[in-house]
Amino acid sequence: AILLLLARLGLRAHEVVTLRLEDIDWHQGHLRLQAGKTHHERLLPLSHEVGQALAAYLSQGRPASASRRVFLNFRAPFRPFSGASAISQLARRAMVRAGIPDTPLLGAHTFRHSAASQMVNRGVSFKDVADVLGHRSLQSTGIYAKLDVEALAAVALPWMGDAS
């Protein structure tokens, strides 16, 4: 569930750590992210895939706890994660297990970059990507969104070059 929140919605590690049970609106199908880095609360769609993963974790994987935080340490004592670095470590371990060579850049933020790039490559506007990621500036979004140059070349007009 954590990896899907990172990969599909581009959540920041801190947003995963601070996600509360009441931030999931199952009826409306969205997640409410508390004001954080941008000081603005935002709503993100809760896709079927992410919703299923969250429901499975909450019903089968989450230890019993009075904490309202969604994600808890998987070893006793079952407390909320102490900080965003725990999410980055979890993401790094998952990528290494998947065969991705370990580098200092691997972590939760890698998923955020990938989510932004995938959205842009599917034709989502920079404005919409910025809204999902919680960016105020489109320039910030541009840093995250690595374009698929081959796909872009396939739809670009041919260079007229010497046609004068």
C-alpha positions in Angstrom: 0.0 0.0 0.0 2.8 2.4 0.8 4.6 1.7 -2.5 1.4 2.3 -4.4 0.8 5.6 -2.7 4.3 6.6 -3.7 4.2 5.2 -7.2 0.6 6.1 -8.3 0.0 9.3 -6.5 3.5 10.6 -6.1 3.1 11.2 -2.4 6.0 12.5 -0.4 7.4 10.2 2.3 6.2 12.6 4.9 2.7 12.5 3.5 2.6 8.7 3.8 3.9 8.9 7.4 1.2 11.5 8.5 -1.7 9.9 6.7 -4.5 9.3 9.1 -7.5 6.9 9.0 -9.9 9.8 8.7 -8.0 11.1 5.6 -9.3 8.2 3.6 -12.8 8.9 2.2 -14.0 5.6 0.9 -17.4 6.9 -0.1 -16.1 9.8 -2.2 -13.1 7.9 -3.3 -10.3 10.3 -2.3 -7.5 10.9 0.1 -7.1 14.1 2.0 -3.5 15.2 2.4 -2.9 17.6 5.3 -1.2 20.9 4.6 2.5 20.2 4.5 5.3 21.6 2.5 3.1 23.8 0.4 0.8 24.7 3.4 -2.2 23.7 1.4 -4.5 20.7 2.0 -5.3 18.7 -1.1 -7.6 15.9 -2.3 -6.3 13.1 -4.5 -8.4 10.5 -6.2 -8.3 7.1 -4.6 -7.9 4.7 -7.5 -9.3 1.2 -7.3 -5.8 -0.3 -7.1 -4.6 2.0 -4.3 -7.9 1.6 -2.5 -7.7 -2.2 -2.6 -4.1 -2.1 -1.3 -5.1 0.2 1.6 -8.1 -1.9 2.4 -6.1 -5.1 2.4 -3.4 -3.5 4.7 -6.0 -2.1 7.1 -8.0 -5.3 7.4 -5.2 -7.9 7.2 -1.8 -6.3 7.8 -2.2 -3.4 10.2 -1.6 -4.3 13.9 -4.3 -3.3 16.4 -3.5 0.1 17.7 -5.2 3.2 19.1 -3.2 5.3 16.8 -5.1 7.2 14.0 -2.1 7.0 11.7 -2.6 4.6 8.8 0.8 3.0 8.8 2.5 1.5 11.8 5.8 -0.2 12.4 5.5 -3.8 11.6 7.4 -4.8 14.7 6.3 -4.3 18.3 5.7 -1.8 19.7 3.3 -1.0 16.9 3.7 2.8 16.7 3.5 5.2 13.8 6.7 5.6 11.8 9.0 8.1 13.5 9.7 10.0 10.3 9.9 10.1 6.5 13.2 8.4 6.4 11.5 5.1 7.4 9.4 5.3 4.2 12.5 6.1 2.1 14.3 3.1 3.6 11.3 0.8 2.9 11.2 2.1 -0.7 14.9 1.6 -1.2 14.7 -2.0 0.1 11.8 -2.8 -2.2 13.7 -1.4 -5.2 16.9 -3.4 -4.4 14.8 -6.5 -4.0 13.3 -5.8 -7.4 16.9 -5.8 -8.9 17.5 -2.1 -9.2 21.1 -1.3 -8.4 21.5 0.4 -5.1 22.6 4.0 -5.3 22.3 6.9 -2.8 19.4 8.3 -4.8 17.1 5.4 -4.3 14.2 6.1 -2.0 10.7 7.3 -1.8 11.4 10.3 -3.9 12.4 8.0 -6.8 8.7 7.0 -7.0 7.6 10.6 -7.0 9.8 11.4 -10.0 8.5 8.3 -11.8 4.8 9.1 -11.1 5.3 12.6 -12.5 7.1 11.3 -15.6 4.4 8.7 -16.2 1.6 11.3 -15.9 3.3 13.6 -18.3 4.1 10.8 -20.8 0.4 9.8 -20.7 -0.5 13.3 -21.8 -1.6 14.8 -18.4 -1.1 18.5 -18.4 1.7 20.0 -16.3 -0.9 22.0 -14.4 -2.7 18.7 -13.4 0.5 17.0 -12.5 1.5 20.0 -10.4 -1.9 19.8 -8.6 -1.4 16.1 -7.9 2.1 16.6 -6.6 1.1 19.7 -4.6 3.4 22.1 -6.5 2.7 25.8 -6.7 5.1 26.3 -9.5 5.1 24.5 -12.9 8.9 24.9 -12.8 9.0 22.5 -9.9 6.9 20.0 -11.8 9.3 20.3 -14.8 12.1 19.1 -12.6 10.2 15.9 -11.8 8.8 15.2 -15.2 11.3 13.4 -17.4 9.8 13.2 -20.9 9.7 10.2 -23.1 11.7 11.6 -26.0 10.8 8.8 -28.4 7.1 9.3 -27.7 7.5 13.0 -28.1 9.3 12.7 -31.4 6.6 10.4 -32.7 4.0 13.2 -32.3 6.2 16.2 -33.1 6.1 17.9 -36.5 9.1 17.1 -38.7 11.8 19.7 -38.9 11.6 21.5 -42.1 15.3 22.3 -42.1 16.3 23.6 -45.5 12.7 24.1 -46.8 12.8 27.9 -47.3 
